[in-house]
């Protein structure tokens, strides 16, 4: 199937039945927040070379997924997260993980 252009399209036909039965095999299917672990301070510094990563740091490392953040994943049906900073202040949280194959 071609990639849907919108969320409404994703949950509509023909994708809706597939999504309802199979899920996204991504962080979106993780059952609870208890299944998502924040990076430790050591993991943050090792991955981003700073203890206050920014969105630009995240974009750089997530873009290098295989060697950037993928190695930090745990078992299936779990995820990870990291706090991102803007102007030295907490600004957003990045989540990643997977549920399926």
PDB file as gemmi writes it, atoms N, CA and C in Angstrom:
CRYST1    1.000    1.000    1.000  90.00  90.00  90.00 P 1                      
ATOM      1  N   UNK A   1       0.842  -1.184   0.000  1.00  0.00           N  
ATOM      2  CA  UNK A   1       0.000   0.000   0.000  1.00  0.00           C  
ATOM      3  C   UNK A   1       0.887   1.246   0.000  1.00  0.00           C  
ATOM      4  N   UNK A   2       0.475   2.292  -0.683  1.00  0.00           N  
ATOM      5  CA  UNK A   2       1.251   3.529  -0.646  1.00  0.00           C  
ATOM      6  C   UNK A   2       1.144   4.175   0.738  1.00  0.00           C  
ATOM      7  N   UNK A   3       2.150   4.965   1.074  1.00  0.00           N  
ATOM      8  CA  UNK A   3       2.154   5.642   2.370  1.00  0.00           C  
ATOM      9  C   UNK A   3       1.020   6.652   2.431  1.00  0.00           C  
ATOM     10  N   UNK A   4       0.218   6.644   3.514  1.00  0.00           N  
ATOM     11  CA  UNK A   4      -0.867   7.620   3.639  1.00  0.00           C  
ATOM     12  C   UNK A   4      -0.305   9.022   3.854  1.00  0.00           C  
ATOM     13  N   UNK A   5      -1.046  10.027   3.402  1.00  0.00           N  
ATOM     14  CA  UNK A   5      -0.585  11.409   3.506  1.00  0.00           C  
ATOM     15  C   UNK A   5      -1.038  12.083   4.798  1.00  0.00           C  
ATOM     16  N   UNK A   6      -2.093  11.574   5.430  1.00  0.00           N  
ATOM     17  CA  UNK A   6      -2.625  12.187   6.649  1.00  0.00           C  
ATOM     18  C   UNK A   6      -2.994  11.105   7.656  1.00  0.00           C  
ATOM     19  N   UNK A   7      -3.199  11.507   8.917  1.00  0.00           N  
ATOM     20  CA  UNK A   7      -3.653  10.548   9.929  1.00  0.00           C  
ATOM     21  C   UNK A   7      -5.055  10.046   9.608  1.00  0.00           C  
ATOM     22  N   UNK A   8      -5.924  10.926   9.123  1.00  0.00           N  
ATOM     23  CA  UNK A   8      -7.267  10.491   8.739  1.00  0.00           C  
ATOM     24  C   UNK A   8      -7.200   9.411   7.662  1.00  0.00           C  
ATOM     25  N   UNK A   9      -6.318   9.605   6.704  1.00  0.00           N  
ATOM     26  CA  UNK A   9      -6.146   8.602   5.651  1.00  0.00           C  
ATOM     27  C   UNK A   9      -5.588   7.297   6.227  1.00  0.00           C  
ATOM     28  N   UNK A  10      -4.666   7.400   7.177  1.00  0.00           N  
ATOM     29  CA  UNK A  10      -4.080   6.225   7.803  1.00  0.00           C  
ATOM     30  C   UNK A  10      -5.152   5.370   8.468  1.00  0.00           C  
ATOM     31  N   UNK A  11      -6.081   5.999   9.164  1.00  0.00           N  
ATOM     32  CA  UNK A  11      -7.109   5.253   9.891  1.00  0.00           C  
ATOM     33  C   UNK A  11      -8.331   4.955   9.027  1.00  0.00           C  
ATOM     34  N   UNK A  12      -8.377   5.445   7.793  1.00  0.00           N  
ATOM     35  CA  UNK A  12      -9.482   5.156   6.880  1.00  0.00           C  
ATOM     36  C   UNK A  12      -9.204   3.901   6.076  1.00  0.00           C  
ATOM     37  N   UNK A  13     -10.041   3.642   5.107  1.00  0.00           N  
ATOM     38  CA  UNK A  13      -9.869   2.480   4.238  1.00  0.00           C  
ATOM     39  C   UNK A  13      -8.745   2.746   3.242  1.00  0.00           C  
ATOM     40  N   UNK A  14      -7.924   1.804   2.869  1.00  0.00           N  
ATOM     41  CA  UNK A  14      -7.890   0.418   3.315  1.00  0.00           C  
ATOM     42  C   UNK A  14      -7.002   0.196   4.531  1.00  0.00           C  
ATOM     43  N   UNK A  15      -6.427   1.279   5.079  1.00  0.00           N  
ATOM     44  CA  UNK A  15      -5.446   1.142   6.160  1.00  0.00           C  
ATOM     45  C   UNK A  15      -6.069   0.811   7.511  1.00  0.00           C  
ATOM     46  N   UNK A  16      -7.265   1.331   7.777  1.00  0.00           N  
ATOM     47  CA  UNK A  16      -7.880   1.213   9.093  1.00  0.00           C  
ATOM     48  C   UNK A  16      -7.964  -0.204   9.614  1.00  0.00           C  
ATOM     49  N   UNK A  17      -8.418  -1.129   8.788  1.00  0.00           N  
ATOM     50  CA  UNK A  17      -8.527  -2.519   9.233  1.00  0.00           C  
ATOM     51  C   UNK A  17      -7.151  -3.094   9.536  1.00  0.00           C  
ATOM     52  N   UNK A  18      -6.183  -2.786   8.676  1.00  0.00           N  
ATOM     53  CA  UNK A  18      -4.813  -3.246   8.916  1.00  0.00           C  
ATOM     54  C   UNK A  18      -4.285  -2.690  10.240  1.00  0.00           C  
ATOM     55  N   UNK A  19      -4.466  -1.392  10.461  1.00  0.00           N  
ATOM     56  CA  UNK A  19      -3.971  -0.762  11.687  1.00  0.00           C  
ATOM     57  C   UNK A  19      -4.668  -1.345  12.911  1.00  0.00           C  
ATOM     58  N   UNK A  20      -5.961  -1.562  12.809  1.00  0.00           N  
ATOM     59  CA  UNK A  20      -6.708  -2.113  13.929  1.00  0.00           C  
ATOM     60  C   UNK A  20      -6.277  -3.520  14.294  1.00  0.00           C  
ATOM     61  N   UNK A  21      -5.888  -4.300  13.311  1.00  0.00           N  
ATOM     62  CA  UNK A  21      -5.478  -5.681  13.556  1.00  0.00           C  
ATOM     63  C   UNK A  21      -3.985  -5.839  13.829  1.00  0.00           C  
ATOM     64  N   UNK A  22      -3.174  -4.969  13.250  1.00  0.00           N  
ATOM     65  CA  UNK A  22      -1.732  -5.152  13.313  1.00  0.00           C  
ATOM     66  C   UNK A  22      -0.978  -4.044  14.033  1.00  0.00           C  
ATOM     67  N   UNK A  23      -1.575  -2.885  14.154  1.00  0.00           N  
ATOM     68  CA  UNK A  23      -0.876  -1.766  14.770  1.00  0.00           C  
ATOM     69  C   UNK A  23       0.202  -1.205  13.872  1.00  0.00           C  
ATOM     70  N   UNK A  24       0.974  -0.319  14.409  1.00  0.00           N  
ATOM     71  CA  UNK A  24       2.006   0.356  13.624  1.00  0.00           C  
ATOM     72  C   UNK A  24       3.369  -0.307  13.751  1.00  0.00           C  
ATOM     73  N   UNK A  25       3.542  -1.219  14.713  1.00  0.00           N  
ATOM     74  CA  UNK A  25       4.839  -1.823  15.024  1.00  0.00           C  
ATOM     75  C   UNK A  25       5.841  -0.732  15.400  1.00  0.00           C  
ATOM     76  N   UNK A  26       5.357   0.261  16.139  1.00  0.00           N  
ATOM     77  CA  UNK A  26       6.188   1.395  16.516  1.00  0.00           C  
ATOM     78  C   UNK A  26       5.905   1.797  17.953  1.00  0.00           C  
ATOM     79  N   UNK A  27       6.472   2.895  18.355  1.00  0.00           N  
ATOM     80  CA  UNK A  27       6.252   3.448  19.689  1.00  0.00           C  
ATOM     81  C   UNK A  27       4.769   3.708  19.936  1.00  0.00           C  
ATOM     82  N   UNK A  28       3.986   3.916  18.883  1.00  0.00           N  
ATOM     83  CA  UNK A  28       2.556   4.196  19.051  1.00  0.00           C  
ATOM     84  C   UNK A  28       1.787   3.037  19.667  1.00  0.00           C  
ATOM     85  N   UNK A  29       2.313   1.832  19.578  1.00  0.00           N  
ATOM     86  CA  UNK A  29       1.621   0.651  20.098  1.00  0.00           C  
ATOM     87  C   UNK A  29       2.067   0.243  21.506  1.00  0.00           C  
ATOM     88  N   UNK A  30       3.006   0.945  22.095  1.00  0.00           N  
ATOM     89  CA  UNK A  30       3.487   0.574  23.425  1.00  0.00           C  
ATOM     90  C   UNK A  30       2.328   0.745  24.410  1.00  0.00           C  
ATOM     91  N   UNK A  31       2.014  -0.305  25.185  1.00  0.00           N  
ATOM     92  CA  UNK A  31       0.791  -0.291  25.994  1.00  0.00           C  
ATOM     93  C   UNK A  31       0.707   0.774  27.082  1.00  0.00           C  
ATOM     94  N   UNK A  32       1.793   1.019  27.825  1.00  0.00           N  
ATOM     95  CA  UNK A  32       1.729   1.974  28.935  1.00  0.00           C  
ATOM     96  C   UNK A  32       3.031   2.761  29.026  1.00  0.00           C  
ATOM     97  N   UNK A  33       2.968   3.880  29.721  1.00  0.00           N  
ATOM     98  CA  UNK A  33       4.174   4.684  29.927  1.00  0.00           C  
ATOM     99  C   UNK A  33       5.202   3.935  30.777  1.00  0.00           C  
ATOM    100  N   UNK A  34       4.757   2.973  31.577  1.00  0.00           N  
ATOM    101  CA  UNK A  34       5.700   2.186  32.372  1.00  0.00           C  
ATOM    102  C   UNK A  34       6.624   1.361  31.490  1.00  0.00           C  
ATOM    103  N   UNK A  35       6.246   1.176  30.238  1.00  0.00           N  
ATOM    104  CA  UNK A  35       7.053   0.407  29.291  1.00  0.00           C  
ATOM    105  C   UNK A  35       8.055   1.277  28.534  1.00  0.00           C  
ATOM    106  N   UNK A  36       8.133   2.564  28.888  1.00  0.00           N  
ATOM    107  CA  UNK A  36       9.047   3.499  28.236  1.00  0.00           C  
ATOM    108  C   UNK A  36      10.025   4.013  29.289  1.00  0.00           C  
ATOM    109  N   UNK A  37      11.306   3.763  29.077  1.00  0.00           N  
ATOM    110  CA  UNK A  37      12.335   4.142  30.044  1.00  0.00           C  
ATOM    111  C   UNK A  37      13.130   5.343  29.544  1.00  0.00           C  
ATOM    112  N   UNK A  38      13.327   6.338  30.397  1.00  0.00           N  
ATOM    113  CA  UNK A  38      14.192   7.458  30.002  1.00  0.00           C  
ATOM    114  C   UNK A  38      15.645   7.001  29.926  1.00  0.00           C  
ATOM    115  N   UNK A  39      16.417   7.669  29.084  1.00  0.00           N  
ATOM    116  CA  UNK A  39      17.847   7.389  29.026  1.00  0.00           C  
ATOM    117  C   UNK A  39      18.483   7.790  30.356  1.00  0.00           C  
ATOM    118  N   UNK A  40      19.476   7.035  30.764  1.00  0.00           N  
ATOM    119  CA  UNK A  40      20.257   7.421  31.941  1.00  0.00           C  
ATOM    120  C   UNK A  40      21.127   8.621  31.568  1.00  0.00           C  
ATOM    121  N   UNK A  41      21.647   9.319  32.571  1.00  0.00           N  
ATOM    122  CA  UNK A  41      22.544  10.448  32.296  1.00  0.00           C  
ATOM    123  C   UNK A  41      23.750  10.000  31.474  1.00  0.00           C  
ATOM    124  N   UNK A  42      24.297   8.835  31.794  1.00  0.00           N  
ATOM    125  CA  UNK A  42      25.445   8.325  31.031  1.00  0.00           C  
ATOM    126  C   UNK A  42      25.069   8.065  29.578  1.00  0.00           C  
ATOM    127  N   UNK A  43      23.888   7.499  29.343  1.00  0.00           N  
ATOM    128  CA  UNK A  43      23.442   7.234  27.969  1.00  0.00           C  
ATOM    129  C   UNK A  43      23.233   8.537  27.201  1.00  0.00           C  
ATOM    130  N   UNK A  44      22.691   9.555  27.870  1.00  0.00           N  
ATOM    131  CA  UNK A  44      22.480  10.857  27.225  1.00  0.00           C  
ATOM    132  C   UNK A  44      23.812  11.438  26.776  1.00  0.00           C  
ATOM    133  N   UNK A  45      24.772  11.479  27.673  1.00  0.00           N  
ATOM    134  CA  UNK A  45      26.081  12.065  27.351  1.00  0.00           C  
ATOM    135  C   UNK A  45      26.810  11.242  26.289  1.00  0.00           C  
ATOM    136  N   UNK A  46      26.755   9.926  26.406  1.00  0.00           N  
ATOM    137  CA  UNK A  46      27.422   9.071  25.424  1.00  0.00           C  
ATOM    138  C   UNK A  46      26.822   9.254  24.027  1.00  0.00           C  
ATOM    139  N   UNK A  47      25.512   9.369  23.961  1.00  0.00           N  
ATOM    140  CA  UNK A  47      24.829   9.461  22.670  1.00  0.00           C  
ATOM    141  C   UNK A  47      24.901  10.852  22.052  1.00  0.00           C  
ATOM    142  N   UNK A  48      24.683  11.887  22.881  1.00  0.00           N  
ATOM    143  CA  UNK A  48      24.551  13.247  22.351  1.00  0.00           C  
ATOM    144  C   UNK A  48      25.763  14.135  22.629  1.00  0.00           C  
ATOM    145  N   UNK A  49      26.743  13.614  23.400  1.00  0.00           N  
ATOM    146  CA  UNK A  49      27.961  14.367  23.736  1.00  0.00           C  
ATOM    147  C   UNK A  49      27.656  15.618  24.555  1.00  0.00           C  
ATOM    148  N   UNK A  50      26.524  15.619  25.245  1.00  0.00           N  
ATOM    149  CA  UNK A  50      26.109  16.708  26.132  1.00  0.00           C  
ATOM    150  C   UNK A  50      25.071  16.148  27.082  1.00  0.00           C  
ATOM    151  N   UNK A  51      24.917  16.800  28.227  1.00  0.00           N  
ATOM    152  CA  UNK A  51      23.871  16.356  29.148  1.00  0.00           C  
ATOM    153  C   UNK A  51      22.566  17.109  28.933  1.00  0.00           C  
ATOM    154  N   UNK A  52      22.534  18.027  27.970  1.00  0.00           N  
ATOM    155  CA  UNK A  52      21.331  18.775  27.625  1.00  0.00           C  
ATOM    156  C   UNK A  52      21.141  18.796  26.108  1.00  0.00           C  
ATOM    157  N   UNK A  53      20.784  17.655  25.546  1.00  0.00           N  
ATOM    158  CA  UNK A  53      20.634  17.601  24.086  1.00  0.00           C  
ATOM    159  C   UNK A  53      19.487  18.496  23.606  1.00  0.00           C  
ATOM    160  N   UNK A  54      19.683  19.047  22.428  1.00  0.00           N  
ATOM    161  CA  UNK A  54      18.669  19.901  21.791  1.00  0.00           C  
ATOM    162  C   UNK A  54      17.941  19.110  20.707  1.00  0.00           C  
ATOM    163  N   UNK A  55      16.952  19.728  20.108  1.00  0.00           N  
ATOM    164  CA  UNK A  55      16.243  19.095  18.990  1.00  0.00           C  
ATOM    165  C   UNK A  55      17.210  18.836  17.840  1.00  0.00           C  
ATOM    166  N   UNK A  56      18.138  19.752  17.623  1.00  0.00           N  
ATOM    167  CA  UNK A  56      19.128  19.546  16.551  1.00  0.00           C  
ATOM    168  C   UNK A  56      19.994  18.322  16.855  1.00  0.00           C  
ATOM    169  N   UNK A  57      20.375  18.137  18.122  1.00  0.00           N  
ATOM    170  CA  UNK A  57      21.133  16.941  18.503  1.00  0.00           C  
ATOM    171  C   UNK A  57      20.310  15.691  18.234  1.00  0.00           C  
ATOM    172  N   UNK A  58      19.039  15.732  18.618  1.00  0.00           N  
ATOM    173  CA  UNK A  58      18.147  14.587  18.391  1.00  0.00           C  
ATOM    174  C   UNK A  58      18.030  14.291  16.903  1.00  0.00           C  
ATOM    175  N   UNK A  59      17.769  15.331  16.106  1.00  0.00           N  
ATOM    176  CA  UNK A  59      17.600  15.133  14.663  1.00  0.00           C  
ATOM    177  C   UNK A  59      18.854  14.512  14.050  1.00  0.00           C  
ATOM    178  N   UNK A  60      20.008  14.946  14.499  1.00  0.00           N  
ATOM    179  CA  UNK A  60      21.271  14.396  13.982  1.00  0.00           C  
ATOM    180  C   UNK A  60      21.391  12.909  14.350  1.00  0.00           C  
ATOM    181  N   UNK A  61      21.167  12.563  15.600  1.00  0.00           N  
ATOM    182  CA  UNK A  61      21.332  11.180  16.045  1.00  0.00           C  
ATOM    183  C   UNK A  61      20.203  10.275  15.551  1.00  0.00           C  
ATOM    184  N   UNK A  62      18.982  10.751  15.575  1.00  0.00           N  
ATOM    185  CA  UNK A  62      17.864   9.933  15.087  1.00  0.00           C  
ATOM    186  C   UNK A  62      17.995   9.697  13.590  1.00  0.00           C  
ATOM    187  N   UNK A  63      18.565  10.648  12.883  1.00  0.00           N  
ATOM    188  CA  UNK A  63      18.808  10.475  11.456  1.00  0.00           C  
ATOM    189  C   UNK A  63      19.842   9.396  11.176  1.00  0.00           C  
ATOM    190  N   UNK A  64      20.673   9.115  12.155  1.00  0.00           N  
ATOM    191  CA  UNK A  64      21.672   8.043  12.081  1.00  0.00           C  
ATOM    192  C   UNK A  64      21.177   6.861  12.888  1.00  0.00           C  
ATOM    193  N   UNK A  65      19.893   6.529  12.757  1.00  0.00           N  
ATOM    194  CA  UNK A  65      19.195   5.622  13.669  1.00  0.00           C  
ATOM    195  C   UNK A  65      19.988   4.373  14.033  1.00  0.00           C  
ATOM    196  N   UNK A  66      20.541   3.699  13.064  1.00  0.00           N  
ATOM    197  CA  UNK A  66      21.216   2.427  13.336  1.00  0.00           C  
ATOM    198  C   UNK A  66      22.371   2.589  14.314  1.00  0.00           C  
ATOM    199  N   UNK A  67      23.113   3.669  14.201  1.00  0.00           N  
ATOM    200  CA  UNK A  67      24.220   3.845  15.141  1.00  0.00           C  
ATOM    201  C   UNK A  67      23.958   4.959  16.141  1.00  0.00           C  
ATOM    202  N   UNK A  68      22.858   5.702  15.952  1.00  0.00           N  
ATOM    203  CA  UNK A  68      22.555   6.821  16.834  1.00  0.00           C  
ATOM    204  C   UNK A  68      21.772   6.444  18.067  1.00  0.00           C  
ATOM    205  N   UNK A  69      20.539   5.959  17.913  1.00  0.00           N  
ATOM    206  CA  UNK A  69      19.703   5.646  19.075  1.00  0.00           C  
ATOM    207  C   UNK A  69      19.142   4.230  19.073  1.00  0.00           C  
ATOM    208  N   UNK A  70      19.231   3.524  17.971  1.00  0.00           N  
ATOM    209  CA  UNK A  70      18.645   2.177  17.897  1.00  0.00           C  
ATOM    210  C   UNK A  70      19.261   1.222  18.907  1.00  0.00           C  
ATOM    211  N   UNK A  71      20.554   1.352  19.154  1.00  0.00           N  
ATOM    212  CA  UNK A  71      21.224   0.435  20.082  1.00  0.00           C  
ATOM    213  C   UNK A  71      20.723   0.606  21.522  1.00  0.00           C  
ATOM    214  N   UNK A  72      19.978   1.670  21.784  1.00  0.00           N  
ATOM    215  CA  UNK A  72      19.469   1.931  23.127  1.00  0.00           C  
ATOM    216  C   UNK A  72      18.117   1.273  23.386  1.00  0.00           C  
ATOM    217  N   UNK A  73      17.528   0.661  22.362  1.00  0.00           N  
ATOM    218  CA  UNK A  73      16.235   0.011  22.532  1.00  0.00           C  
ATOM    219  C   UNK A  73      16.366  -1.269  23.337  1.00  0.00           C  
ATOM    220  N   UNK A  74      15.288  -1.621  24.012  1.00  0.00           N  
ATOM    221  CA  UNK A  74      15.258  -2.862  24.772  1.00  0.00           C  
ATOM    222  C   UNK A  74      14.461  -3.913  24.044  1.00  0.00           C  
ATOM    223  N   UNK A  75      13.697  -4.668  24.793  1.00  0.00           N  
ATOM    224  CA  UNK A  75      12.856  -5.724  24.240  1.00  0.00           C  
ATOM    225  C   UNK A  75      11.702  -5.133  23.445  1.00  0.00           C  
ATOM    226  N   UNK A  76      11.082  -5.974  22.632  1.00  0.00           N  
ATOM    227  CA  UNK A  76       9.867  -5.550  21.926  1.00  0.00           C  
ATOM    228  C   UNK A  76       8.827  -5.136  22.953  1.00  0.00           C  
ATOM    229  N   UNK A  77       7.932  -4.252  22.544  1.00  0.00           N  
ATOM    230  CA  UNK A  77       6.872  -3.710  23.395  1.00  0.00           C  
ATOM    231  C   UNK A  77       7.420  -2.789  24.474  1.00  0.00           C  
ATOM    232  N   UNK A  78       8.596  -2.200  24.204  1.00  0.00           N  
ATOM    233  CA  UNK A  78       9.153  -1.193  25.098  1.00  0.00           C  
ATOM    234  C   UNK A  78       9.626  -0.006  24.278  1.00  0.00           C  
ATOM    235  N   UNK A  79       9.919   1.068  24.950  1.00  0.00           N  
ATOM    236  CA  UNK A  79      10.420   2.255  24.280  1.00  0.00           C  
ATOM    237  C   UNK A  79      11.388   2.996  25.178  1.00  0.00           C  
ATOM    238  N   UNK A  80      11.966   4.041  24.632  1.00  0.00           N  
ATOM    239  CA  UNK A  80      12.891   4.902  25.357  1.00  0.00           C  
ATOM    240  C   UNK A  80      12.474   6.346  25.125  1.00  0.00           C  
ATOM    241  N   UNK A  81      12.966   7.232  25.955  1.00  0.00           N  
ATOM    242  CA  UNK A  81      12.704   8.648  25.768  1.00  0.00           C  
ATOM    243  C   UNK A  81      13.884   9.459  26.287  1.00  0.00           C  
ATOM    244  N   UNK A  82      13.962  10.698  25.812  1.00  0.00           N  
ATOM    245  CA  UNK A  82      14.999  11.617  26.264  1.00  0.00           C  
ATOM    246  C   UNK A  82      14.425  13.030  26.262  1.00  0.00           C  
ATOM    247  N   UNK A  83      14.757  13.786  27.294  1.00  0.00           N  
ATOM    248  CA  UNK A  83      14.344  15.175  27.405  1.00  0.00           C  
ATOM    249  C   UNK A  83      15.246  16.019  26.517  1.00  0.00           C  
ATOM    250  N   UNK A  84      14.629  16.880  25.710  1.00  0.00           N  
ATOM    251  CA  UNK A  84      15.372  17.782  24.830  1.00  0.00           C  
ATOM    252  C   UNK A  84      15.251  19.206  25.350  1.00  0.00           C  
ATOM    253  N   UNK A  85      16.297  19.980  25.159  1.00  0.00           N  
ATOM    254  CA  UNK A  85      16.374  21.327  25.715  1.00  0.00           C  
ATOM    255  C   UNK A  85      16.399  22.383  24.619  1.00  0.00           C  
ATOM    256  N   UNK A  86      15.910  23.568  24.972  1.00  0.00           N  
ATOM    257  CA  UNK A  86      15.959  24.734  24.094  1.00  0.00           C  
ATOM    258  C   UNK A  86      16.365  25.913  24.966  1.00  0.00           C  
ATOM    259  N   UNK A  87      17.429  26.593  24.577  1.00  0.00           N  
ATOM    260  CA  UNK A  87      17.956  27.703  25.372  1.00  0.00           C  
ATOM    261  C   UNK A  87      18.233  27.278  26.814  1.00  0.00           C  
ATOM    262  N   UNK A  88      18.725  26.051  26.983  1.00  0.00           N  
ATOM    263  CA  UNK A  88      19.096  25.551  28.295  1.00  0.00           C  
ATOM    264  C   UNK A  88      17.952  25.094  29.173  1.00  0.00           C  
ATOM    265  N   UNK A  89      16.711  25.162  28.658  1.00  0.00           N  
ATOM    266  CA  UNK A  89      15.530  24.771  29.428  1.00  0.00           C  
ATOM    267  C   UNK A  89      14.861  23.555  28.796  1.00  0.00           C  
ATOM    268  N   UNK A  90      14.244  22.669  29.597  1.00  0.00           N  
ATOM    269  CA  UNK A  90      13.498  21.541  29.019  1.00  0.00           C  
ATOM    270  C   UNK A  90      12.430  22.047  28.052  1.00  0.00           C  
ATOM    271  N   UNK A  91      12.334  21.421  26.883  1.00  0.00           N  
ATOM    272  CA  UNK A  91      11.420  21.915  25.849  1.00  0.00           C  
ATOM    273  C   UNK A  91      10.501  20.835  25.284  1.00  0.00           C  
ATOM    274  N   UNK A  92      11.017  19.636  25.065  1.00  0.00           N  
ATOM    275  CA  UNK A  92      10.191  18.563  24.512  1.00  0.00           C  
ATOM    276  C   UNK A  92      10.816  17.220  24.857  1.00  0.00           C  
ATOM    277  N   UNK A  93      10.053  16.171  24.616  1.00  0.00           N  
ATOM    278  CA  UNK A  93      10.518  14.817  24.883  1.00  0.00           C  
ATOM    279  C   UNK A  93      10.491  14.036  23.582  1.00  0.00           C  
ATOM    280  N   UNK A  94      11.579  13.354  23.287  1.00  0.00           N  
ATOM    281  CA  UNK A  94      11.628  12.470  22.116  1.00  0.00           C  
ATOM    282  C   UNK A  94      11.395  11.037  22.586  1.00  0.00           C  
ATOM    283  N   UNK A  95      10.522  10.332  21.884  1.00  0.00           N  
ATOM    284  CA  UNK A  95      10.192   8.944  22.176  1.00  0.00           C  
ATOM    285  C   UNK A  95      10.562   8.073  20.989  1.00  0.00           C  
ATOM    286  N   UNK A  96      11.014   6.863  21.236  1.00  0.00           N  
ATOM    287  CA  UNK A  96      11.189   5.875  20.177  1.00  0.00           C  
ATOM    288  C   UNK A  96      11.081   4.485  20.776  1.00  0.00           C  
ATOM    289  N   UNK A  97      10.707   3.539  19.943  1.00  0.00           N  
ATOM    290  CA  UNK A  97      10.539   2.166  20.392  1.00  0.00           C  
ATOM    291  C   UNK A  97       9.849   1.368  19.315  1.00  0.00           C  
ATOM    292  N   UNK A  98       9.475   0.128  19.650  1.00  0.00           N  
ATOM    293  CA  UNK A  98       8.793  -0.708  18.674  1.00  0.00           C  
ATOM    294  C   UNK A  98       8.014  -1.789  19.389  1.00  0.00           C  
ATOM    295  N   UNK A  99       7.025  -2.289  18.666  1.00  0.00           N  
ATOM    296  CA  UNK A  99       6.182  -3.308  19.268  1.00  0.00           C  
ATOM    297  C   UNK A  99       6.200  -4.607  18.487  1.00  0.00           C  
ATOM    298  N   UNK A 100       6.310  -4.522  17.183  1.00  0.00           N  
ATOM    299  CA  UNK A 100       6.134  -5.716  16.366  1.00  0.00           C  
ATOM    300  C   UNK A 100       7.412  -6.231  15.773  1.00  0.00           C  
ATOM    301  N   UNK A 101       7.272  -6.793  14.593  1.00  0.00           N  
ATOM    302  CA  UNK A 101       8.380  -7.473  13.920  1.00  0.00           C  
ATOM    303  C   UNK A 101       9.549  -6.572  13.665  1.00  0.00           C  
TER     304      UNK A 101                                                      
END                                                                             
